[in-house]
Amino acid sequence: MRFLTPIAAVIMVCGAIANASAQGEPRPCPGNPDALGLARTVEVDTTGGPGFGFEQYKANDFLVQKEVVLTFDDGPWPVNTRLVLDALAHHCVKATFFPIGKHALWHPEILKEVAAAGHTIGGHTWSHANLGRLKGDKAIAEIEKGFSAVKLALGAPPAPFFRFPFLQDPKELLTYLASRNIAVFSHDLDSFDFKMRKPEDVIKSVMSKLERKGKGIILMHDFQQATAKAAPALLDELKAKGYRVVHMQPKNPVTTIAQWDDAARSEIKGLAQDRPTSSVVHTIESSPPATAAVKTVPTK
């Protein structure tokens, strides 16, 4: 096993939510008596960089049958992230978000909404670079600058939870993350929602794989419009099929590095200029530019 610690050392069930789970009764959800609800919260000691998600890391299995962890990558993003947040709030469930550093600084107001709703926020590199193709300092810069950007956007350090873009996890970077006490996340089932345009296809992908596996960490993307639109019905379906949501929280936040905090801070002005505008709003007509009044002087 690669840089993983025994499950008893890294997972602790937290407080009152654990008691509700033991009785099979999620906490009540105000305004939605039929909500999926949160079954339990687990606290993760990230010392030594434990890995989660059986696709790549097989040491830490803490879910029982019919339990799922909801995770979302690549945000925050206008419209889509907020649709996901609304769906999660309606069902009173919590998720883990892995934002891209650039996106965090483009849309800090959205990322703050994610945090305010009680979700866990980790890191997913600065620019979604494939770390399987980068070496040494360039790869480390992607990781650290990503965490620093998220911290800058939030005004507080995020969780020491990291997911490799494209799930490309070179051994030397796993060693580095372990030295930084940052947990690594893969998945138990991948929705492949980035390939889909229809919400019903996202739901079918997730539910069909869950029926085979019975439980697991689900990989989705709040960046994707199809996923955002699918979220309400997907949560309804999870409830109907008897699944329960588990929320993962860190024992301690990540400690960012001053060098990379400064590097992320230096990007803000340039990113503001490059920040993409809404993809759903397009100018169809504009007024001609105003022209200054011209004083006519009669000729002689």
N, C-alpha and C positions, 0 to 999 in steps of 0.2 A: 504494500500500500504506500502511496506517495504522500508523506508529510501529514498524515492524518493521525488524530488522537482518538482513544477509545471514547465511545459515545457517552459513557457515564461521566466523563470529565468535561464534556463540552455542552451538554444540554441539561437544562433544569426547567421543570415546569413551574410556571409562575402562578401563585396566589389563587384568588377566587375563581378565576376562569378554569383552572384545573379542576376544582371541585364541581363546577357545572358540567365539565366534560365527563367526569367520572359517573355522573348521574344520567348522562346522555341528554342533558338539557342545556342548549346554548343560552347565553344571556338574553333576556328580553330585548327586543328592538323597538324603540318608540315609533309609533306610527305605522308599523308593519308587523302584525302578529304572525304572518306567514314567512318571515325573513329566514334566510339561511342561518344567520347568526354566527358568532365566533365560538368554536368549541373550546379552544384552549390557546394559551400563549406560552411559548418556550423561550427561554433565555439561553443565548449561545456564548460560551467562553471561547473566544477566538484565539487564545494562546496557541502558538505553533501552527496556525493556518489550517484548521480542519477543512475538509471538503465535503460538500453535500450534493446529492443528485447521483443516482446510480448509473446514469449514462457514462460517467467517468470516475466517480469516487464512491467506493463501495464499503467504506468502513463505518459510516455513520447513518444508521437507519433508525429513525425515531418515530416514524408514522405508523399507526395501526391501520388495518383495513378501513376503507371509506374515508380516510383523512387526506386532505390536499393542502398544499401551500401554493398560493397564487403569487406569481412573479411577473413583472412587466419591465421590458427593456426599452431603451432608446429615447425615452422622453427627456424632459417634458415637451409637450407639443400643443399648440393652440387647438382648441375644440376637442381633439381626441382624448387628451389626458383628462380633461374635465368631464367628459362623458363617462370615462372609466371611473373617476372619483364619485360621480353621482350614482352610478350603479352599485359600487361598493358600499356607499353610505346608505342606500335604500335597503340593503340587506344586512347592514351593520357588521360587515366583515373587513378585515385588514389584509393588506398585501405588502409585498416587498418590491420596491422600484429600484431599477438599476439605470440611472440617467447618464447620458453622455455629457461630458463636461461643457462642451460648447453649447449644447442645448440648454443646460442649466443657466449659463450666463446670458443666453438669448432671452430666456423666459423665467427669470427668478421668481416672479410673482406666482407662476403656476406651481413651481416646485415648492414654494412656501405653503401653498394650499395642500399639497400632498402631505407635507410634514404636519400641518395643523390638523389634518384629519386623523392623525395617529398612525400613519403607515411608516414602515421602515424604509430608509433610503440608503443605498450603498453607492458603488461606483462601477463604471463601465468604460473606462478610459476617457481621454480628452476628446478624441475625434473618431472613435469607433475603428481604430486601426487594427489590422490583423497582426497580433503580436507574435504569431508564428513566423512572420516575415521580417520582424525587427530584431535587432540585437542590442545588447548592452544598454548604454545610457538612453538611447532613443526609446527603447521599450519601457524602461523604468520611468522616463519622462511622461509617457502616455498614461501610465497608471497613476503616478503621483499628481500630475497636473490635473487629471480628471477628478481625483478626490478633493484637491484644493479648490477647484472650480465649484464643485457642489457645496463645499463649506462656505465659499464666498457668496454663493447664491442664497443659501439658507440663513447665513449669519450664525451658524452653529455647525460643529463637525458632524458628518454623517456616520452611519454604521461602518465598521470594518468588514463589510461584505463586498465581494468583488465577483463579477462575472466576465470572463474573457469574451470579447467579440468573436463570433464564429466558433466559439468554444475551443479556440486554439491556445493550448496551455503548455508552452515549453517548460521542460524540467527546471531550467535555471530561474524562470520567473515564479514557478511554484515555490522554489527554495527562497527566493526573495520575499514573496508574500508571507511565507511562514516566518521569516525573520522579522517581519513587520507586524506579526500577529493579526493578519487579515484573512478571514475565512473566504474560501473559494466556492462558488456555486455553479453547478452544471444544472441538470434537470433529470427528472424521471420520465417525463414525456414532453415532447416538443410539439406545439400546435402547428408549426410551419405557417403561421398566420400571415407572414410577410409574402407568401405566395398567393394569397387569397384576396378576392375582391368582394365576395359575398359574405355577409355575417353568418348565414346559415352554414356555410362551409367551415367557418372557424368552430362553430358549436359542434358540428359533426366530427371534426378532427379531434377535438378535446375529449368529447364524450365517448367516442368509439375506442380511443386509446385507454381511457380510464376504465372502461368496462373490461378490458383485457388485463390491465395491471392492478386494478383495485384500489390504488392509492398513488400519491406521489407529488413531487414538486413540478408544477406546470409552468412551462416557458411560453410567455406571450409578449406582445409589444404594444404599449400604450401609444406608440408612434403611429400605429396602423389604423386606418379608418375603419376597416372591416371589423377589427377587434373591438374598437370603441363602440361601434353600433351593435356588436354581438353581446357585449358584456351583460346587459340586463337579462336577456333571455338565457344566456349561459348560466348565470347565477340561479335563475329560476329552475333550470334543468338540474343543476347540482343539488338543489334542495329537493326536487321531486324524486331524484334517484337515491336520496339518503346520504349524500356526502357531507362531510363536516370540514370546516376551514380551520387550519392551525396558523397562527401568526408567529413569526420568528423575530426576536429582538436580540440585540447584542448586550453582553454584560457591560461593556464599556464602548464609547465612541472611538473612532479612528483618531490617531494623533497625526495630523498633517505636518509637513516639513516646510519651514519658513521659505526656503529657496523656491519651492513650487507654489506656495501661497503668493509670493511676489510675482512669479511668472504668470499665474492665472490672473492676478490683478492687472498686470500690464496689458492683458488682452482685451480688457473691457471696452476701451474706446474703439478699437478696430472691429470688434465683434458687433458693437452697436451699429456701425456703418454697414456691416455685411448681413445683419439680421434679416432673415427672410420674412416677407410679409405674408398675410394669410393666403393660403392656396384656394380658398373658396370665395374670395372677393376679387372681382376683376373690374377695371374701369371700362365702361362701354361708351361713355361720352364725357368729354371735358370741355370746359369753356375756353375760348381762345384767350391768349394772354392779353392783359389790359395794355392799352397803348396810351402814351401820354398825350394830352391835348396839345395840338400844334396851333400856334398863333400865326395867322396869315398876315403878312405885311404887304399891303398893296404896292405894286410896282409903279414906277413913274413912267 
